Amino acid sequence: MIQRIQSVFLFLSSGALGSSFVFPFANSLDKSQLYFEDGLFNVHDNIILLSLIAISVILCLITIFLYNNRKLQLNFCVLAFLLMGSIIGMLLYSLSQVSDFVLDFGIASPLLGLILTALAFIFIRKDEKLVKSMDRLR
């Protein structure tokens, strides 16, 4: 059902990832560094990071409406989880290439999305187990 708690978690996960488009990941006063031409390192500085975040947001929103097919919904959650893990890895790698920066609020948004997607996965799996146990009783 669409009003289940996992739908809320998936929606919040897509919102958290969508906030990456608004908030920068880090800032620096040294504008000569790799990603800090404008003083901010945000999603628009790296096209691969931009596409991974956009795909993850769309994937989370699509997963909400797959409530009739819980196995496919579980697979989409795993895929979104892996994409968010690669986003975090790419952020860590990008920030390890530069020095003298200060982390900003945007760095927490992929991590928050990862946690919320994991919670959605847990509740989808819980629903799947409940349905299987009801099938055994018939």
Backbone as JSON, one array per atom type, in Angstrom:
{
  "sequence": "MIQRIQSVFLFLSSGALGSSFVFPFANSLDKSQLYFEDGLFNVHDNIILLSLIAISVILCLITIFLYNNRKLQLNFCVLAFLLMGSIIGMLLYSLSQVSDFVLDFGIASPLLGLILTALAFIFIRKDEKLVKSMDRLR",
  "N": [[0.84, -1.18, 0.0], [0.39, 2.27, -0.63], [0.5, 4.11, 1.44], [2.17, 3.19, 3.39], [4.85, 2.94, 5.82], [7.33, 2.61, 4.63], [7.09, 3.95, 2.25], [7.06, 6.57, 3.09], [9.66, 6.74, 4.11], [11.12, 6.37, 1.74], [10.3, 8.6, 0.28], [11.27, 10.66, 1.91], [13.96, 10.06, 1.68], [14.44, 10.6, -1.03], [13.94, 13.31, -0.91], [15.99, 14.15, 0.79], [18.23, 13.56, -0.78], [17.63, 15.22, -2.9], [18.05, 17.65, -1.72], [20.7, 18.0, -2.04], [21.07, 19.38, -4.34], [20.65, 21.93, -3.59], [22.12, 22.65, -1.27], [25.6, 23.17, -0.62], [28.41, 20.86, -0.63], [30.9, 21.35, 0.49], [32.97, 24.15, 1.39], [35.43, 26.64, 0.54], [38.04, 28.99, 1.04], [40.17, 29.24, -0.59], [40.27, 29.63, -3.85], [41.63, 28.54, -5.93], [41.77, 25.85, -5.99], [40.83, 22.49, -7.03], [37.92, 21.84, -7.18], [36.81, 24.18, -6.31], [36.25, 26.63, -7.71], [34.32, 28.61, -7.55], [34.29, 28.9, -4.88], [32.68, 27.11, -3.6], [31.95, 23.65, -3.24], [29.77, 21.87, -4.9], [26.98, 19.94, -6.18], [26.91, 20.59, -8.83], [29.47, 20.87, -9.73], [30.58, 18.51, -10.58], [29.88, 16.35, -13.08], [29.36, 13.61, -13.12], [28.72, 13.05, -10.48], [26.45, 14.64, -10.29], [24.73, 13.3, -12.09], [24.52, 10.77, -10.84], [23.25, 11.43, -8.42], [20.84, 12.5, -9.38], [19.76, 10.23, -10.67], [19.46, 8.57, -8.45], [17.54, 9.97, -6.93], [15.33, 9.87, -8.67], [15.03, 7.1, -8.82], [14.34, 6.43, -6.17], [11.87, 7.72, -6.01], [10.42, 6.32, -7.96], [10.41, 3.82, -6.81], [8.62, 4.07, -4.73], [6.11, 3.76, -5.89], [5.96, 1.11, -6.56], [4.57, -0.62, -4.95], [2.93, -2.83, -5.27], [4.5, -4.88, -6.17], [6.57, -6.24, -4.27], [9.03, -7.58, -4.28], [10.41, -6.54, -6.5], [10.46, -3.94, -5.6], [12.15, -4.21, -3.41], [14.52, -4.89, -4.77], [14.96, -2.51, -6.19], [15.39, -0.82, -4.04], [17.81, -1.82, -3.08], [19.44, -1.23, -5.27], [19.27, 1.59, -5.26], [20.45, 2.02, -2.79], [23.07, 1.11, -3.3], [23.81, 2.98, -5.26], [23.75, 5.33, -3.73], [25.76, 4.73, -1.93], [27.92, 4.75, -3.7], [27.86, 7.43, -4.37], [28.58, 8.63, -1.94], [31.14, 7.55, -1.68], [32.34, 8.7, -3.93], [32.19, 11.39, -3.24], [33.86, 11.44, -0.98], [36.27, 10.69, -2.17], [36.63, 12.83, -3.97], [36.87, 14.98, -2.21], [39.17, 14.24, -0.91], [41.12, 14.86, -2.67], [41.62, 17.54, -2.51], [42.71, 20.28, -0.41], [42.36, 22.17, 2.63], [39.51, 22.89, 3.26], [36.09, 23.35, 4.32], [33.57, 21.41, 5.64], [30.13, 21.32, 4.68], [26.51, 21.55, 5.09], [25.41, 20.0, 3.04], [26.9, 17.69, 2.73], [25.91, 15.8, 4.43], [23.53, 14.99, 3.35], [23.54, 12.81, 1.34], [24.26, 10.71, 3.06], [22.16, 10.7, 4.9], [20.1, 10.04, 3.12], [20.95, 7.47, 2.45], [20.64, 6.11, 4.91], [17.86, 6.37, 5.29], [16.92, 4.97, 3.06], [17.84, 2.42, 3.69], [16.26, 1.93, 5.94], [13.74, 1.89, 4.71], [14.06, -0.39, 3.13], [14.23, -2.35, 5.14], [11.62, -2.25, 6.22], [10.08, -2.91, 3.98], [10.94, -5.51, 3.53], [10.02, -6.61, 5.89], [7.24, -6.4, 5.51], [7.02, -8.15, 3.36], [7.7, -10.59, 4.56], [5.54, -10.78, 6.31], [3.38, -11.08, 4.54], [4.08, -13.51, 3.34], [3.9, -15.18, 5.58], [1.17, -15.08, 6.06], [0.24, -16.34, 3.78], [1.01, -18.94, 4.28], [-0.78, -19.69, 6.21], [-3.18, -20.09, 4.97]],
  "CA": [[0.0, 0.0, 0.0], [1.22, 3.46, -0.81], [0.6, 4.9, 2.66], [2.99, 2.48, 4.35], [5.98, 3.69, 6.36], [8.47, 2.58, 3.7], [6.86, 5.01, 1.26], [7.5, 7.81, 3.74], [11.12, 6.71, 4.15], [11.63, 6.57, 0.38], [10.06, 10.0, -0.08], [12.24, 11.47, 2.65], [15.27, 9.79, 1.09], [14.56, 11.38, -2.27], [14.04, 14.71, -0.51], [17.33, 14.39, 1.32], [19.14, 13.6, -1.92], [17.3, 16.41, -3.67], [18.63, 18.82, -1.07], [22.08, 18.14, -2.53], [21.07, 20.37, -5.41], [20.52, 23.25, -2.98], [23.18, 22.91, -0.3], [26.93, 22.71, -1.06], [29.05, 19.83, 0.16], [32.01, 21.96, 1.22], [33.38, 25.46, 0.89], [36.84, 26.94, 0.76], [38.44, 30.34, 0.69], [41.17, 29.1, -1.64], [39.51, 29.37, -5.07], [42.49, 27.97, -6.96], [41.75, 24.39, -5.9], [40.18, 21.74, -8.1], [36.47, 21.97, -7.26], [36.37, 25.37, -5.61], [36.41, 27.83, -8.52], [33.4, 29.6, -7.03], [34.37, 28.86, -3.44], [31.81, 26.05, -3.1], [31.92, 22.36, -3.93], [28.4, 21.39, -4.89], [26.68, 18.87, -7.12], [27.08, 21.1, -10.19], [30.89, 20.88, -10.08], [30.99, 17.2, -11.09], [28.75, 15.85, -13.87], [29.07, 12.23, -12.73], [28.03, 13.17, -9.21], [25.13, 15.18, -10.62], [23.89, 12.26, -12.69], [24.25, 9.74, -9.83], [22.25, 11.94, -7.48], [19.56, 12.59, -10.09], [19.25, 8.87, -10.85], [19.04, 8.08, -7.14], [16.27, 10.63, -6.58], [14.28, 9.31, -9.52], [14.86, 5.7, -8.43], [13.58, 6.4, -4.92], [10.48, 8.09, -6.29], [9.79, 5.21, -8.69], [10.26, 2.7, -5.88], [7.42, 4.29, -3.92], [4.91, 3.3, -6.59], [6.06, -0.32, -6.85], [4.1, -1.3, -3.75], [2.28, -4.1, -5.62], [5.54, -5.87, -6.43], [7.53, -5.97, -3.21], [10.36, -8.1, -4.63], [11.02, -5.53, -7.35], [10.7, -2.79, -4.75], [13.37, -4.54, -2.66], [15.67, -4.78, -5.68], [15.18, -1.09, -6.46], [15.99, -0.25, -2.83], [19.22, -2.22, -3.06], [20.11, -0.45, -6.3], [19.38, 2.96, -4.75], [21.44, 1.96, -1.71], [24.39, 1.03, -3.92], [24.08, 4.27, -5.9], [24.07, 6.3, -2.68], [27.09, 4.38, -1.45], [28.9, 5.24, -4.67], [27.87, 8.9, -4.25], [29.38, 8.95, -0.76], [32.53, 7.24, -2.03], [32.83, 9.7, -4.87], [32.39, 12.62, -2.48], [35.06, 11.28, -0.16], [37.43, 10.72, -3.06], [36.79, 14.19, -4.49], [37.36, 15.86, -1.15], [40.53, 13.86, -0.52], [42.02, 15.43, -3.67], [41.85, 18.95, -2.22], [43.02, 20.57, 0.99], [41.86, 23.43, 3.16], [38.1, 23.07, 3.0], [35.2, 23.2, 5.46], [32.37, 20.68, 5.24], [28.88, 22.05, 4.81], [25.34, 20.71, 5.36], [25.12, 19.11, 1.91], [27.64, 16.43, 2.83], [25.11, 14.86, 5.21], [22.32, 14.57, 2.64], [23.62, 11.43, 0.84], [24.29, 9.78, 4.19], [20.78, 10.63, 5.38], [19.37, 9.27, 2.12], [21.38, 6.08, 2.6], [20.01, 5.57, 6.12], [16.42, 6.27, 5.05], [16.69, 3.87, 2.12], [18.03, 1.18, 4.44], [15.05, 1.74, 6.75], [12.67, 1.48, 3.8], [14.34, -1.79, 2.79], [13.88, -3.18, 6.3], [10.17, -2.33, 6.35], [9.56, -3.66, 2.83], [11.22, -6.92, 3.82], [9.11, -6.99, 6.97], [5.94, -6.61, 4.87], [7.11, -9.36, 2.54], [7.63, -11.72, 5.49], [4.17, -10.84, 6.81], [2.54, -11.64, 3.48], [4.42, -14.93, 3.22], [3.36, -15.93, 6.72], [-0.27, -15.18, 5.87], [0.03, -17.33, 2.74], [1.17, -20.27, 4.86], [-1.93, -20.0, 7.05], [-4.34, -20.46, 4.14]],
  "C": [[0.88, 1.24, 0.0], [1.39, 4.26, 0.48], [1.44, 4.21, 3.73], [4.21, 3.32, 4.73], [7.17, 3.69, 5.4], [8.31, 3.62, 2.6], [7.31, 6.36, 1.82], [9.02, 7.87, 3.77], [11.71, 6.95, 2.76], [11.44, 8.0, -0.08], [11.04, 10.92, 0.63], [13.66, 11.26, 2.12], [15.47, 10.57, -0.19], [14.64, 12.87, -1.96], [15.41, 15.06, 0.02], [18.35, 14.46, 0.19], [18.89, 14.83, -2.79], [17.86, 17.67, -3.04], [20.1, 19.01, -1.44], [22.18, 19.16, -3.65], [21.02, 21.79, -4.86], [21.72, 23.59, -2.1], [24.53, 22.39, -0.81], [27.49, 21.65, -0.11], [30.16, 20.41, 1.03], [32.27, 23.35, 0.63], [34.84, 25.71, 1.27], [37.1, 28.39, 0.38], [39.47, 30.35, -0.43], [40.47, 28.69, -2.94], [40.36, 28.79, -6.19], [42.47, 26.45, -6.94], [40.79, 23.8, -6.92], [38.68, 22.02, -8.22], [35.93, 23.28, -6.72], [36.59, 26.65, -6.42], [35.51, 28.97, -8.02], [33.4, 29.64, -5.5], [33.55, 27.75, -2.81], [32.0, 24.78, -3.91], [30.5, 21.84, -3.79], [28.22, 20.38, -6.01], [26.93, 19.31, -8.57], [28.54, 21.14, -10.63], [31.36, 19.57, -10.7], [29.79, 16.57, -11.79], [28.38, 14.42, -13.5], [28.3, 12.22, -11.41], [26.61, 13.69, -9.4], [24.22, 14.1, -11.17], [23.58, 11.14, -11.69], [23.19, 10.18, -8.84], [20.89, 12.04, -8.14], [18.95, 11.21, -10.3], [18.76, 8.3, -9.53], [17.72, 8.69, -6.69], [15.13, 10.03, -7.38], [14.0, 7.86, -9.13], [14.07, 5.57, -7.13], [12.12, 6.75, -5.15], [9.74, 7.0, -7.06], [9.51, 4.05, -7.75], [9.02, 2.85, -5.0], [6.21, 3.65, -4.57], [4.97, 1.84, -7.01], [5.55, -1.15, -5.68], [3.38, -2.61, -4.06], [3.29, -5.22, -5.82], [6.69, -5.62, -5.44], [8.93, -6.49, -3.53], [11.11, -7.11, -5.53], [11.34, -4.27, -6.55], [11.96, -3.01, -3.9], [14.61, -4.4, -3.53], [15.98, -3.33, -6.0], [15.79, -0.39, -5.24], [17.47, -0.59, -2.74], [20.01, -1.42, -4.1], [20.3, 1.0, -5.85], [20.42, 3.03, -3.64], [22.86, 1.92, -2.27], [24.78, 2.34, -4.61], [24.46, 5.32, -4.85], [25.42, 6.0, -2.05], [28.18, 4.86, -2.39], [28.97, 6.77, -4.66], [28.74, 9.31, -3.07], [30.86, 8.67, -1.03], [33.13, 8.26, -2.96], [33.06, 11.05, -4.18], [33.66, 12.56, -1.64], [36.33, 11.33, -1.01], [37.69, 12.13, -3.58], [37.34, 15.13, -3.43], [38.75, 15.48, -0.67], [41.56, 14.43, -1.5], [42.38, 16.88, -3.38], [42.21, 19.11, -0.74], [42.4, 21.9, 1.36], [40.42, 23.69, 2.75], [37.32, 22.88, 4.3], [33.95, 22.5, 4.97], [31.13, 21.5, 5.52], [27.73, 21.05, 4.98], [25.07, 19.69, 4.26], [25.83, 17.78, 1.98], [26.83, 15.38, 3.58], [23.91, 14.33, 4.43], [22.43, 13.19, 1.99], [23.64, 10.39, 1.95], [22.9, 9.61, 4.78], [19.9, 9.83, 4.41], [19.7, 7.79, 2.2], [20.7, 5.42, 3.79], [18.51, 5.38, 5.9], [16.07, 5.17, 4.05], [16.87, 2.52, 2.8], [16.82, 0.89, 5.32], [13.87, 1.31, 5.89], [12.85, 0.02, 3.4], [13.92, -2.72, 3.92], [12.36, -3.34, 6.4], [9.51, -3.03, 5.16], [9.77, -5.15, 3.05], [10.31, -7.45, 4.92], [7.7, -7.25, 6.42], [5.93, -7.89, 4.05], [7.04, -10.6, 3.42], [6.22, -11.89, 6.05], [3.24, -11.46, 5.78], [2.82, -13.12, 3.3], [3.88, -15.75, 4.38], [1.84, -16.06, 6.62], [-0.61, -16.2, 4.79], [0.14, -18.75, 3.29], [-0.05, -20.67, 5.69], [-3.14, -20.44, 6.23], [-4.36, -21.89, 3.75]]
}
